[in-house]
Amino acid sequence: MSSEQLVRIEHLHRDYGQIHAVNDVSYEIARGDVLGFLGPNGAGKSTTMQMITGNLAPSGGEIRVCGIDLLDQPKRAKSEIGYLPEQPPVYPDLTVDEYLAYCARLHRVSKGQRDRAIDRAKQRCGLGDVGRRLIGNLSKGYRQRVGIAQAILHNPAVVILDEPTVGLDPRERIRFRNLMSDLSTQDRIILLSTHIVGDISSTCETIALMDLGRVIFHGAPSDLVDSARGKVWSITTGYEDLDSWKVRFPVISTVPSEGGYELRIVAEDPDTAEAVPAEPNLEDAYIHYMQKAASGRLSGAFE
């Protein structure tokens, strides 16, 4: 394994009886990359992350973190990982400072470095003014910040965040994106999972698009957008015709306009003079690719 590849997984599987939650997933993540797992609920994103962090045993395959085999040397591999699960592992009856001190001990931060590590994590996550407050009295956004702080306390090489912006208000989401920019360095990688396209477009350099346990696209966001060129269209229609268009095409957005609506649709060939080509964005490309994957499942193209 190259020293530049901090995470490498090969032929990863996780089965629940006859259900393949993760089905033969392989990829490498290079030092300095920010990778976003994007996909609908149930696509296998969280299951994949739980296996990479060692919190869930794979049914098959290999996981290496910083060159260390996670299954053979789990403690050593996990020491290189900082992890925020979808539900932040915070204790509501502790103050922020008490909780982070406890986490620093769990992460085996030396006593001499502990206070400095806690202060650095609090500063990065905007927690400097709430150190003495009970976590249970904090807003969801602040609790999420505490969860991220515990994940980066020990300055890990691999930071893994599972659905980190779910339930956050727009201001907290912007703060999170700024934090990701701060954490992104050439010395570590960041993996985050989400079903919110905006989180990917503003933070990630690489996308792993998942569906039914498989990675169906792996590459730059711009490459995913390019795949939708010529497949996104704009249609202006009156109020009375809106439902008929929705029956004919997958409608991405419906924007009121004078006398009706402007629709944005995804179609290989809309076969109507009213459709005007539109420049695709990442959300358009995501919907197009998921439709493509669905067609592939029916035809066997992705099997």
Secondary structure, 3 states (H helix, E strand, C coil): CCCCEEEEEEEEEEEECCEEEEEEEEEEEECCCEEEEECCCCCCHHHHHHHHCCCCCCCEEEEEECCEECCCCHHHHHCCEEEECCCCCCCCCCEHHHHHHHHHHHCCCCHHHHHHHHHHHHHHCCCCCCCCCEHHHCCHHHHHHHHHHHHHCCCCCEEEEECCCCCCCHHHHHHHHHHHHHHCCCCCEEEEEECCHHHHHHHCCEEEEEECCEEEEEECHHHHHHCCCCCEEEEEEEHHHHHHHHHHCCEEEEEEECCEEEEEEECCCCCCCCCEECCCCHHHHHHHHHHHHHHHHHHCCCC
